Amino acid sequence: MTDAETLPAELRRVRIRERLEQRGYIRVADIARDFAVSGVTARGDLDALVESGSVRRVHGGAVSAGAVPESPVEESERSEAESKRAIGRRVAAMIDSGQSVFLDVGSTALAVARALVERADLRDVVVITNGLSTALALEAAVPRLSVIVTGGALRPLQHSLVNPMAQQIIGSVHADLAVLGCNGVDATAGVTNVNLPEAEIKRAMIAASDRVVITADASKLGRVTVGHVADLADVDTIVTDAAAETAAIEELRRAGAAVLLA
């Protein structure tokens, strides 16, 4: 019998909450595997934590109760799809042959990756990503584009790679440009993300880049989430879509942000 199997239910639930804080999301299957319990027991643990108000159930698992819901990347792709395609094309047009680019994770990063593939004029562009879906989307343009995947621990929702290891790789390279998604851009709070491990990787990419472009569809403007990514002063350009409210754009511009419409 393993130590995990001997844990009292209350202590096991404390450990589950700790892992939720570290990862941002936990699956029933993760609990069953990590604590050597049945799926029924794992679901019972989550139900108990939901009842206590400390977590919120989502499909297949749970997030912290105070967290803004994080959707699987496949689900996010279907939301505001045309806006994200427009942002992707606008950002891809900013990249020149011979440049190196950090491109992270999420549905808008996928739109940028697909737009880069469509740019048949690009040559010798190096794209460094912590997103498995992003890398696969870029594969069609190899060898015109070189694709480097950071490595690290896998987060299932976004198919993203985070610490340990990811930051080590990022810290050992340099990029001309970082193209990063987010969950919120606010004139006061700056750029934020719902998941703390991914926010950490975004900060590392910013530190290793000459220029920073933030992609944010209209729904992200004025929104603030838990993980701080960057102050507006650390961002060169914010690219949003035509549905963005004029008042939200002007507020960001008054705060010193350069905002482009796709």
Residue pairs with C-beta under 8 A, 6 or more apart in sequence:
2 36
4 12
4 34
4 35
4 36
4 37
5 35
5 36
5 37
7 15
7 35
9 45
9 48
12 35
12 37
12 45
13 45
13 48
13 49
15 35
16 26
16 31
16 35
16 45
16 46
16 49
17 49
17 54
17 55
17 64
19 26
19 30
19 34
20 26
20 55
20 62
20 63
20 64
21 64
21 196
22 196
22 197
23 155
23 197
24 63
24 64
24 67
24 70
24 155
24 194
24 195
24 196
24 197
24 198
25 58
25 61
25 62
25 63
25 70
25 155
25 156
25 157
25 195
26 61
26 62
27 60
27 61
27 156
28 39
28 42
28 43
28 46
28 60
28 61
29 39
29 42
29 60
29 61
30 61
31 37
31 42
31 45
31 46
32 38
32 39
32 41
32 42
35 42
37 45
46 55
46 57
46 61
46 62
47 57
49 55
49 62
50 56
50 57
50 62
53 65
54 64
54 65
55 62
55 63
55 64
55 65
56 62
56 63
56 64
56 65
56 67
56 69
58 69
58 70
59 72
63 69
63 70
66 226
67 194
67 226
68 183
68 194
68 225
68 226
69 194
70 157
70 158
70 183
70 194
70 195
71 79
71 157
72 156
72 157
72 158
73 105
73 106
73 107
73 110
73 133
73 157
73 158
73 159
76 106
76 107
77 84
77 107
77 110
79 107
80 217
80 218
80 219
80 241
80 243
83 217
83 218
83 241
83 242
83 243
83 262
84 107
84 108
84 110
84 111
84 217
84 241
85 111
85 114
85 115
86 241
86 242
86 262
87 108
87 111
87 112
87 215
87 217
87 239
87 240
87 241
87 262
88 108
88 110
88 111
88 112
88 113
88 114
88 115
88 215
89 111
89 115
89 118
89 262
90 239
90 260
90 261
90 262
91 112
91 115
91 179
91 213
91 215
91 239
91 262
92 112
92 115
92 116
92 118
92 119
93 115
93 119
94 177
94 213
94 237
95 101
95 116
95 119
95 122
95 125
95 177
96 122
97 121
97 122
97 123
97 124
97 125
98 123
98 124
98 125
99 125
99 126
99 176
99 177
100 125
100 126
100 127
100 128
100 173
100 174
100 175
100 176
100 177
101 125
101 126
101 127
101 128
101 175
101 176
101 177
101 178
101 179
102 127
102 128
102 129
102 170
102 175
102 177
102 178
102 179
102 180
102 205
102 208
102 209
103 109
103 112
103 113
103 127
103 128
103 129
103 131
103 134
103 179
104 129
104 130
104 131
104 134
104 160
104 179
104 180
104 181
104 198
104 201
104 202
104 205
105 129
105 130
105 131
105 133
105 134
105 158
105 159
105 160
105 181
105 198
106 131
106 158
106 181
107 181
108 181
108 215
108 216
108 217
109 129
109 131
109 134
109 179
109 181
109 215
110 131
110 133
110 134
110 137
112 179
112 215
113 127
113 134
113 137
113 138
114 137
116 122
116 125
116 127
116 138
116 141
116 145
117 137
117 138
117 140
117 141
117 145
120 144
122 141
122 144
122 145
123 144
124 144
124 146
125 144
125 145
125 146
126 145
126 146
126 148
126 175
127 138
127 145
127 146
127 147
127 148
128 148
128 150
128 169
128 170
128 173
128 175
129 135
129 138
129 147
129 148
129 149
129 150
130 149
130 150
130 152
130 160
130 161
130 162
130 166
130 170
130 201
131 158
131 159
131 160
131 161
132 149
132 154
132 159
132 160
132 161
133 158
133 159
135 147
135 149
138 145
138 147
139 147
148 173
149 161
150 161
150 165
150 166
150 169
150 170
150 201
151 161
151 165
151 166
151 169
152 161
152 162
152 163
152 164
152 165
152 166
152 167
152 169
152 201
153 161
153 162
153 163
153 164
153 165
153 166
153 197
154 160
154 161
155 161
155 162
155 195
155 197
155 198
158 195
158 198
160 198
160 201
161 201
162 197
162 198
162 200
162 201
163 197
163 200
163 201
166 201
166 204
167 200
167 201
167 204
170 201
170 204
170 205
170 208
171 204
171 207
171 208
173 208
174 208
174 209
174 210
175 205
175 208
175 209
175 210
176 209
176 210
176 211
177 209
177 210
177 211
177 212
177 213
178 205
178 206
178 208
178 209
178 211
178 212
178 213
179 213
179 215
180 191
180 202
180 205
180 206
180 212
180 213
180 214
180 215
180 229
181 214
181 215
181 216
182 191
182 192
182 193
182 202
182 214
182 215
182 216
182 220
182 229
183 192
183 193
183 194
183 220
183 223
183 225
184 191
184 192
184 193
184 216
184 220
184 222
184 223
184 224
184 225
185 191
185 192
185 214
185 216
185 220
185 221
185 222
185 223
185 232
185 238
185 252
185 257
186 192
186 221
186 222
186 223
186 224
187 222
187 232
187 251
187 252
187 254
187 255
187 257
188 255
189 224
189 228
190 228
190 229
190 230
190 231
190 232
190 234
190 235
191 202
191 214
191 228
191 229
191 230
191 231
191 232
191 235
192 199
192 223
192 224
192 225
192 226
192 227
192 228
192 229
193 199
193 202
193 225
193 226
193 227
193 229
194 225
194 226
194 227
195 227
196 226
196 227
198 227
199 227
199 228
199 229
200 227
202 229
202 230
203 229
203 230
206 212
206 229
206 230
206 234
211 236
211 237
212 230
212 234
212 235
212 236
212 237
213 235
213 236
213 237
213 238
213 239
214 230
214 235
214 237
214 238
214 239
215 239
215 240
216 238
216 239
216 240
217 240
217 241
217 243
217 244
218 240
218 241
218 243
218 244
218 245
218 248
220 240
221 240
221 244
221 245
221 248
221 249
221 252
222 248
222 251
232 252
232 255
232 256
232 257
233 256
235 257
236 258
237 258
237 259
237 260
238 252
238 257
238 258
238 259
238 260
239 259
239 260
239 261
239 262
240 249
240 259
240 260
240 261
240 262
241 261
241 262
242 261
242 262
244 261
249 259
249 261
252 259
253 259
